[in-house]
Amino acid sequence: MDRSNLIQVAFDEWIVMREFAAYPKAVIRGVRDRGGEARFLLFTWDAVRHKQRMVGLHSTLQEAERAVPWPPRNAPVPPLPQPGRLRDSHADGNGYPPGSPDRARVNTKSSRTSGEHRKAPSPEP
């Protein structure tokens, strides 16, 4: 029995997973040729669709999936993101892009609530 790591993301599109669960290896897209026969296009993986490169044309989904190689037993692990990378990209979790009025409003509001808290007036003796 062949092992398979396909994730169907659309009716006619599959992501091929291999050694790392966080890093897809390839994309397979199903199409029909002029004669109406099913064909499966194999692409290298990239999150940006126009950067994906077609590397194969196959008659079946299984054939396209088998064309994606499994890694050697001791494959190198891809590097983790650099420390501080999120801070440098301004992805602080408020959901607004840098320079937007909404971001400024949220940042102002959060600095007031997380900063000094007002004390309740103490009763006069």
Backbone as JSON, one array per atom type, in Angstrom:
{
  "sequence": "MDRSNLIQVAFDEWIVMREFAAYPKAVIRGVRDRGGEARFLLFTWDAVRHKQRMVGLHSTLQEAERAVPWPPRNAPVPPLPQPGRLRDSHADGNGYPPGSPDRARVNTKSSRTSGEHRKAPSPEP",
  "N": [[0.84, -1.18, 0.0], [0.61, 2.15, -0.91], [1.85, 5.07, 0.68], [0.23, 8.17, 1.38], [-0.09, 11.65, 1.37], [-2.17, 13.67, 0.88], [-4.05, 16.65, 0.76], [-7.16, 17.8, 0.19], [-8.07, 20.83, -1.09], [-9.78, 22.19, -2.7], [-12.4, 21.51, -5.11], [-11.04, 20.46, -7.31], [-8.33, 20.52, -6.6], [-5.36, 19.75, -4.87], [-3.17, 19.63, -2.07], [0.1, 18.55, -1.59], [1.63, 16.93, 0.97], [4.68, 16.31, 2.66], [7.58, 15.74, 4.3], [7.44, 17.73, 6.37], [4.94, 19.01, 8.39], [4.15, 21.66, 8.34], [5.01, 22.69, 5.96], [4.02, 22.6, 2.78], [4.64, 20.46, -0.06], [3.98, 20.24, -2.78], [1.54, 21.1, -5.37], [-1.42, 19.84, -6.78], [-3.45, 20.09, -9.57], [-6.54, 19.42, -11.01], [-7.64, 19.08, -14.36], [-9.4, 19.18, -17.54], [-8.64, 17.86, -20.72], [-8.73, 18.75, -24.26], [-10.09, 16.64, -25.39], [-11.71, 15.83, -23.35], [-10.67, 14.21, -21.43], [-9.49, 13.5, -18.12], [-6.83, 15.23, -16.6], [-3.91, 15.79, -14.63], [-2.22, 18.38, -13.27], [0.96, 19.04, -12.04], [2.48, 21.05, -9.68], [5.19, 22.96, -8.27], [5.34, 23.89, -4.81], [4.3, 27.05, -3.62], [3.29, 29.79, -1.67], [2.39, 32.0, -2.98], [0.56, 32.11, -5.81], [1.35, 32.69, -8.51], [4.04, 32.2, -8.43], [4.37, 29.52, -8.39], [5.56, 26.64, -10.1], [4.99, 24.67, -12.96], [5.61, 21.24, -13.06], [4.92, 18.8, -14.02], [2.69, 16.66, -15.93], [0.05, 14.52, -15.58], [-1.81, 11.42, -15.87], [-3.42, 10.36, -13.86], [-4.54, 11.07, -10.51], [-3.17, 9.69, -8.51], [-0.82, 8.99, -9.82], [0.31, 11.51, -10.24], [0.68, 12.27, -7.57], [2.53, 10.33, -6.72], [4.73, 11.18, -8.12], [5.89, 13.16, -6.65], [8.69, 13.46, -4.73], [9.64, 11.6, -1.79], [11.43, 12.57, 1.14], [14.96, 11.98, 1.96], [15.97, 9.82, 4.71], [17.24, 11.35, 6.77], [16.58, 14.15, 6.45], [17.34, 17.65, 6.2], [16.12, 20.05, 8.56], [13.91, 22.74, 7.93], [14.76, 26.22, 8.49], [13.75, 28.01, 11.46], [11.55, 30.89, 11.88], [13.15, 34.08, 12.12], [14.09, 35.55, 15.29], [12.1, 38.19, 16.55], [11.04, 38.85, 14.13], [8.28, 39.14, 13.65], [7.83, 41.48, 15.06], [9.33, 43.28, 13.58], [7.88, 43.31, 11.22], [5.63, 44.59, 11.92], [3.45, 43.15, 12.7], [1.51, 43.07, 15.0], [-0.82, 42.07, 15.88], [-3.14, 43.61, 15.98], [-4.62, 43.78, 13.69], [-4.7, 45.77, 11.75], [-3.12, 47.52, 9.03], [0.22, 49.04, 9.08], [0.3, 52.57, 9.56], [-2.37, 53.08, 9.03], [-5.45, 54.84, 9.79], [-7.16, 53.46, 11.5], [-5.44, 51.72, 12.83], [-3.88, 53.55, 14.27], [-5.86, 54.57, 15.95], [-6.59, 52.28, 17.44], [-4.13, 51.67, 18.64], [-3.78, 53.96, 20.22], [-5.96, 53.73, 21.94], [-5.35, 51.27, 23.18], [-3.0, 51.94, 24.49], [-3.9, 53.68, 26.41], [-5.53, 52.04, 27.99], [-3.8, 50.02, 28.82], [-1.84, 51.36, 30.09], [-1.26, 53.69, 32.66], [-3.54, 53.32, 35.28], [-6.51, 54.92, 36.3], [-7.01, 56.12, 39.56], [-9.54, 55.58, 41.93], [-11.27, 58.28, 43.41], [-10.35, 59.1, 46.71], [-12.26, 58.97, 49.68], [-12.99, 61.91, 51.58], [-11.77, 62.48, 54.86]],
  "CA": [[0.0, 0.0, 0.0], [1.38, 3.4, -0.98], [1.47, 6.1, 1.63], [-0.22, 9.37, 0.69], [-0.34, 12.81, 2.22], [-2.88, 14.65, 0.07], [-5.1, 17.41, 1.41], [-7.98, 18.41, -0.84], [-8.4, 22.2, -0.7], [-10.86, 22.61, -3.6], [-12.95, 20.36, -5.81], [-10.05, 19.91, -8.24], [-6.99, 20.95, -6.19], [-4.83, 19.04, -3.71], [-1.85, 19.99, -1.55], [0.88, 17.35, -1.28], [2.48, 17.11, 2.16], [5.71, 15.29, 2.78], [8.28, 15.57, 5.56], [7.12, 18.72, 7.4], [3.51, 19.3, 8.38], [3.91, 23.08, 8.11], [5.54, 23.09, 4.66], [3.57, 21.76, 1.67], [5.68, 20.13, -1.02], [3.53, 20.45, -4.16], [0.11, 21.31, -5.61], [-1.94, 19.11, -7.94], [-4.71, 20.65, -10.05], [-7.2, 18.6, -12.01], [-8.21, 19.78, -15.51], [-9.81, 18.3, -18.64], [-8.02, 18.27, -21.99], [-9.7, 19.02, -25.33], [-10.87, 15.43, -25.62], [-12.54, 15.56, -22.18], [-9.97, 13.32, -20.49], [-8.95, 14.13, -16.92], [-5.38, 15.37, -16.49], [-3.52, 16.35, -13.35], [-1.03, 19.21, -13.39], [1.75, 19.03, -10.81], [3.2, 22.3, -9.5], [5.95, 23.15, -7.04], [4.57, 24.67, -3.85], [4.61, 28.39, -3.17], [2.06, 30.4, -1.19], [1.97, 32.93, -4.03], [0.21, 31.21, -6.91], [2.11, 32.92, -9.75], [5.41, 31.71, -8.26], [4.37, 28.07, -8.53], [6.05, 26.21, -11.41], [4.49, 23.37, -13.38], [6.71, 20.29, -13.22], [4.47, 17.54, -14.58], [1.32, 16.44, -16.41], [-0.18, 13.1, -15.32], [-3.14, 10.89, -16.23], [-4.22, 10.09, -12.67], [-4.14, 11.78, -9.3], [-2.18, 8.87, -7.82], [0.43, 9.11, -10.57], [0.86, 12.84, -9.93], [1.13, 12.27, -6.18], [3.74, 9.51, -6.63], [5.84, 11.9, -8.75], [6.5, 14.05, -5.65], [9.59, 12.58, -3.97], [9.75, 11.62, -0.33], [12.8, 12.99, 1.49], [15.8, 10.95, 2.57], [15.65, 9.62, 6.13], [17.78, 12.42, 7.64], [16.46, 15.42, 5.73], [17.55, 18.82, 7.06], [14.91, 20.74, 8.99], [13.97, 24.13, 7.5], [15.02, 27.12, 9.62], [12.62, 28.68, 12.11], [11.58, 32.33, 11.64], [14.12, 34.83, 12.93], [13.49, 36.23, 16.44], [11.76, 39.59, 16.31], [10.55, 39.05, 12.77], [6.93, 39.69, 13.72], [7.91, 42.86, 15.52], [9.84, 44.08, 12.47], [6.87, 43.42, 10.18], [4.52, 45.31, 12.53], [2.31, 42.25, 12.89], [1.33, 43.02, 16.45], [-2.07, 41.41, 16.21], [-4.33, 44.45, 16.04], [-5.38, 43.55, 12.49], [-4.68, 46.9, 10.83], [-1.78, 47.75, 8.48], [0.92, 50.21, 9.59], [-0.04, 53.85, 8.96], [-3.8, 53.28, 8.83], [-6.08, 55.55, 10.9], [-7.71, 52.5, 12.47], [-4.33, 51.24, 13.64], [-3.54, 54.61, 15.22], [-6.94, 54.63, 16.94], [-6.48, 51.11, 18.32], [-2.91, 51.82, 19.43], [-4.03, 54.99, 21.22], [-6.89, 53.16, 22.91], [-4.68, 50.24, 23.97], [-1.99, 52.54, 25.37], [-4.62, 54.25, 27.55], [-6.04, 50.99, 28.88], [-2.73, 49.22, 29.4], [-0.92, 52.26, 30.81], [-1.63, 54.01, 34.04], [-4.97, 53.23, 35.57], [-6.95, 55.99, 37.18], [-7.41, 55.68, 40.89], [-10.82, 56.14, 42.38], [-11.02, 59.34, 44.43], [-10.5, 58.62, 48.09], [-13.21, 59.8, 50.43], [-12.41, 62.87, 52.53], [-12.12, 62.11, 56.25]],
  "C": [[0.88, 1.24, 0.0], [0.91, 4.36, 0.1], [1.14, 7.38, 0.86], [-0.48, 10.46, 1.71], [-0.97, 13.9, 1.37], [-3.94, 15.34, 0.93], [-5.89, 18.1, 0.3], [-8.43, 19.78, -0.35], [-9.49, 22.81, -1.58], [-11.34, 21.36, -4.32], [-11.91, 19.67, -6.68], [-8.62, 20.33, -7.9], [-6.59, 20.26, -4.89], [-3.46, 19.59, -3.35], [-1.16, 18.68, -1.18], [1.8, 17.67, -0.11], [3.52, 16.0, 2.16], [6.32, 15.32, 4.18], [7.88, 16.52, 6.68], [5.67, 19.13, 7.3], [3.21, 20.76, 8.07], [4.35, 23.55, 6.72], [5.03, 22.16, 3.56], [4.69, 21.56, 0.66], [5.28, 20.44, -2.46], [2.02, 20.7, -4.19], [-0.27, 20.5, -6.84], [-3.28, 19.73, -8.3], [-5.28, 19.77, -11.15], [-7.82, 19.47, -13.1], [-8.71, 18.74, -16.51], [-9.13, 18.8, -19.92], [-9.11, 18.44, -23.05], [-10.59, 17.81, -25.63], [-11.77, 15.06, -24.45], [-11.9, 14.63, -21.17], [-9.42, 14.11, -19.3], [-7.42, 14.13, -16.97], [-5.08, 16.06, -15.16], [-2.19, 17.06, -13.5], [-0.34, 19.25, -12.04], [2.59, 20.3, -10.77], [4.06, 22.24, -8.25], [5.14, 24.02, -6.11], [5.16, 26.05, -3.66], [3.29, 29.0, -2.74], [1.5, 31.39, -2.2], [1.78, 32.12, -5.3], [1.05, 31.44, -8.17], [3.58, 32.52, -9.62], [5.5, 30.19, -8.33], [4.79, 27.71, -9.95], [5.51, 24.83, -11.74], [5.66, 22.44, -13.65], [6.24, 18.95, -13.79], [3.02, 17.55, -15.0], [1.08, 14.94, -16.33], [-1.61, 12.7, -15.63], [-4.02, 10.64, -15.03], [-3.69, 10.89, -11.49], [-3.04, 11.01, -8.57], [-0.81, 8.96, -8.5], [1.1, 10.45, -10.29], [1.41, 12.88, -8.51], [2.42, 11.45, -6.0], [4.95, 10.2, -7.25], [6.53, 12.88, -7.79], [7.37, 13.2, -4.75], [9.43, 12.71, -2.47], [11.19, 11.97, 0.0], [13.63, 11.8, 1.95], [15.5, 10.88, 4.07], [16.11, 10.76, 7.03], [17.75, 13.76, 6.91], [16.69, 16.59, 6.67], [16.22, 19.51, 7.36], [14.99, 22.19, 8.51], [14.15, 25.06, 8.7], [13.73, 27.72, 10.17], [12.67, 30.17, 11.77], [12.56, 33.02, 12.59], [13.43, 35.48, 14.12], [13.23, 37.69, 16.1], [11.19, 39.86, 14.94], [9.14, 39.63, 12.76], [6.95, 41.14, 14.15], [8.37, 43.75, 14.37], [8.79, 44.27, 11.38], [5.61, 44.13, 10.69], [3.28, 44.45, 12.66], [2.1, 42.06, 14.38], [-0.04, 42.49, 16.85], [-3.27, 42.31, 16.29], [-5.14, 44.4, 14.75], [-5.39, 44.68, 11.48], [-3.27, 47.13, 10.31], [-1.13, 48.99, 9.07], [0.5, 51.47, 8.84], [-1.52, 54.07, 8.77], [-4.39, 54.02, 10.02], [-6.65, 54.61, 11.96], [-6.62, 51.96, 13.39], [-3.94, 52.27, 14.69], [-4.58, 54.7, 16.32], [-6.82, 53.49, 17.93], [-5.25, 51.22, 19.21], [-3.09, 52.86, 20.53], [-4.92, 54.45, 22.32], [-6.18, 52.14, 23.79], [-3.63, 50.83, 24.89], [-2.67, 53.19, 26.58], [-5.06, 53.15, 28.51], [-4.93, 50.2, 29.53], [-1.75, 50.06, 30.21], [-1.35, 52.46, 32.24], [-3.15, 53.93, 34.2], [-5.34, 54.36, 36.52], [-7.36, 55.39, 38.52], [-8.75, 56.32, 41.23], [-10.52, 57.2, 43.43], [-11.25, 58.77, 45.83], [-11.45, 59.54, 48.84], [-12.48, 60.71, 51.41], [-12.75, 62.43, 53.93], [-12.83, 63.2, 56.99]]
}
